[in-house]
Amino acid sequence: MKHVISVSLGTSDRDHEASMTILGHEVLVSRFGSDGNLKRAQAMIQEWDGRVDAIGLGGIDRYLVIKDQRFEIQDAVALAASASTTPVVDGSGIKDTLERRTIERLHRDGVIHGGQSVLMVSAMDRFGMAEAFGMLGYRLIAGDLIFASRINYPIRSVEELEELARKLLPELTRLPFEQLYPVGDAQRDGRDPRFTHYFSDADIIAGDFHYIRRYMPDSLPGKIIITNTTTRQDTERLRKAGVSTLVTTTPVLGSRSFGANVMEAALVAVTGVLPNTPDWAKVVEASQLTGTRLEFSSV
């Protein structure tokens, strides 16, 4: 059996372990939160280095992929360097392939429809998903400035998103990661009602679940949510809010969906192929990885 771990900057309250079969191999996946402590995360990676088949970086991106360019977050570079033997991945290769295909499949199957309005709570970390929405004719709002920086400025096209990313990311990626994204106890912070109208106005809400959880209103009648890393409690909360459909972009294992970094680590462990290499897209396609779609009845 292969064994992969995810070392996350998120809260340890969400730690979980499960097994899955991928490309005919059984893989044990384990998630360990460091409660936002970078040094603790580094120590965990060093402890598991050479003892597992691959390590995923959770709660942090190493690479933000904007078309043909990759921007590296410096805190994640330091974390990855804590391992000298075991490959360390961050999920960006899954986001740029599997998540893009998830949108295409949902569109093809009629679950979502061109012309619908989409709120992506963060899109610079999921440019493949944003680009898929744009190419298929959805009305996109990217909330990167709204939800990460509290700047009430909606980005209204993939072209504008790309332009801003190329201008801002060279500097932003040098900042301490906790200034860019909630880590540790910040993931437990209470609700922020300032921007709920963006949720109410959208037909589809997509992207990082921590942003969705913090900023969503109590009621989301008929909305479609496309996200990841949801627990059983998260799913129940969305059901009570009146969400019609929840789609996770990776499989649900043992009552929760794991992050893209875990699925990426599992594929690397089984195949030895690294993300962003010529054979990576073929590996993702051959794996037949799919997410989970859950339809809710009316509350």
N, C-alpha and C positions, 0 to 999 in steps of 0.2 A: 504493500500500500504506500502511495505517495503521501507526503505530509507537507502542507503549506500553512504558513501563518500570516496573519495581518497584524502589524503593529500600528495602532491608530493613535493619533493625537486626541481622539475623542474620549468621552467618558467611559470608564470601565463598567458602568452600569449596563452597557449594551454588549458586553462580552458574550460570545456564543461559540459553539462548536457543532459541527455536523459533518456528514460524509456525502460524497457525490460520486457518480460514475461519469467519466468523460473520456471519449475516444477509447472505450473499453477498459479503462483503468479506474480503480477505486482511489479516491483522494480524500484524505481527512483534512478539513479546513478549520482553523482555529483563529479567533479574533481576540486580541488583547489591547485594551485601551490604556493609555498612559496618563489620562486625565490632564492633557495639555502640557505635560512636562517633557520638553525636548530631550533633556539629559536621561530621563527614565526611558524614553523611547529608544534612544541610542544604546542604552545598556541592554534593553530587551533584544535588539537586533544583534548586538555582539554576543549575547548569551545563546541565541538560536543559530547563529552563523555556523554553517557546516553540519548542523544537526537536522535541518529540514531541507526539502528540495527546492523551495522558492519562498521568498518573503515579499509580502505586499505592504506598501505604505498606505495606511488608511487615514482618513481625515486630513489629508494633504496631497496636493498634486506636485509631482516633480516637473512634469512638462505640461504646458498649455499649448495645444496644437492649433495654429491658425493657418489653415490651408497648408502651404508648403514650408511653414516656419514653425519652429518649436522654441518656446521661451522657458527657461529653467528657473524654478523658484529655489533660491539659494539655501533656505533652511532644509528643503527636501534633498538637495545635493549632499549636504552634510550628513543627513540621516542615512542615505544610501551608501555613503562611504564608510559607514560603521561596519559593514559586512565586507569581508575580504574573499569569501569563498562562495557563499550562496547568492544566486542572482536576486536582485531587488527590483521590483517593478511597482508602478503607481496606478495602473488602470487606464492611462491615457490611450494606449493602443486599443483597448476594448471600447472606450468611448468613441473613438474615431471610426470604428468599424461596426461593432455590434449595435451600438445605440443608433447610429445612422440607419442601419437596416431595420431596426425596430420601428422607426417612424415610417419607413417605406412599406413595411409589412402591414402595419395598422391602417395605412392609407389604402393599400391594395385590397385589404379585407373589408373595407367600409366601416371600420370602427371609428375613424376620424375622416373628415371631409375637407377638401380644399376650400378655402374661403372662410373657414372658422378662424376665430381669433385665438392666439396662443400667447400666454405669458410664460416666458422662460425666466425663472427667478435669478438664474445665473447662466450665462451662455458662453463666456470666454473659456470656461473649463469644459464646455460641451459644444464646441464649434461644429462638429460633425452633425449633431442633432439639429442645431439651429440652421445649418445650411440645408439639411434635408427638408425642414419645414419651409424654408424660403423657396427651394426649387419646386416644391409641390403646390405652391400657391396659397400658403397660409398667411394670415395677417399677424406678423410677429412683433411682440414687444419683448426686448431683453432688459431685464431688471438689474443688471450688474451694478450700475451706479446707485440705484435705489436701495437695494438690499445689502450690498457690501459696504457702501460709503454713506448711506442715508442722504444721498443727493437726489432730489425728486426730478430726475431726468430720464424718461423712457427712451431707449434706443429702438428705433422703429424699422430697421432693416438690417439684413445680413451685411450689406455693404458698409453701413455706418458702424456696425459692430466690428467689422474687420479693420476699418480705418482707426477707430478708437483703440482697439487692441494693439495695433502696431505702434501707436503713439505712446500708450500708457504702460504697457507691460514691461518694457525694458527697465523702467524705474520701479514699478510696483513689485516686481519679482525679487528685488533686493531688500524689501522691507521685512521685518519679522512677521512670520506667517500669521500670528495671532492678530495682527492689524488688518489682515485681509479676510479672515474667516474665523467663525467661532470654534474654539477648541476647549477641551476639558469642561470645567464648570460653566463656561459660557454657553454650552449646548443645553444647559438646563434653565437658562434665563427665561423669564416670563414672556408673555405675548406682547407684541408691539402692534398696536392697531392703526398706525399712521398711514399705511399704504394698502389697506384692505380693498379699496375701490378697484385697484388693478386686478385683484382676484375676482371680484364680482363681475367685472366687465369682460372677462375672458371665458371662452368656451373650454379651452384646454389649459391646464397648468402643468408645467414641466420643469424638471431640473432637480437641484439638490434638496433633499427632504428637510434638512435642518432649517433652511430658509423658509420652506413652505410651512413647516410647523410653527415657526416663530411669528410669521406675518399673516397667516391665513385668518379669515374671519371664522366665527363659530358656525356659520351656515354657508355651505357651498352646493346648493341644490342643482343636481344635474350635471355637475362638472366632471370632466375627465382628467385624472391625475396620472402623469407619466413620471416616475421617479425611481428611487432605489433605497436600499438600507432601511426598509420599513420593518418594524417589529409587529407582533400580534396586537399590542396596545395601539400602535400607530394606525394600523388597519381599522381597528374598531373606532378610533376617533374620526377617521375619514368617513366611515359608514354613518356615524351619528350626525356628521355635518351634512349629510345628504348627497355625498359624491355618488355618481352613477357608476363609474368605472375606475378601477385602480389598475394601472399597468406598471409592473416592475420590469426593468430592462435586463435583469439577471434572474435566474431561477430562485424560487423560494425553497429554502432548505431548513427543515426543522422549525417552521413557523415564522422565519424571517428571511428577507432577501439580503444577500451579502453584497458588499461593494464591488465595483468594477475591478479594483485592485486584487481582490481574492480570486475572481474568475481568471484574470490575467496570470496570476501566479500559478493557478492550477494548470493552465494551458502550457506555461513555460516548464513546469515540473514534468508534465507528461511527454512533451514533444522536444524540449530543449531549444525550441525556436523562440527568439526574443522579439518583442514588439518592435515595430518600425524597421524591420528587415524585410527583404523581398518576399519571403514565404509566409509572413505573418497573416495576411488577409486570407490565404488558402487554409491556414490552420484554424482560424476563426470560423470560416465557412464549413470546414470538415467537422468541426466540433458539434455543429447543429445546436449550439447554445441558444436558448430563447428565454425570454422573461415569462412572467405569469400575468394573466389577465383575470381580474376578479370583478364580476358584475354584482352590484348591490341592489337589493330590492328596496322599495321605498320604505323609509322609516315611519 
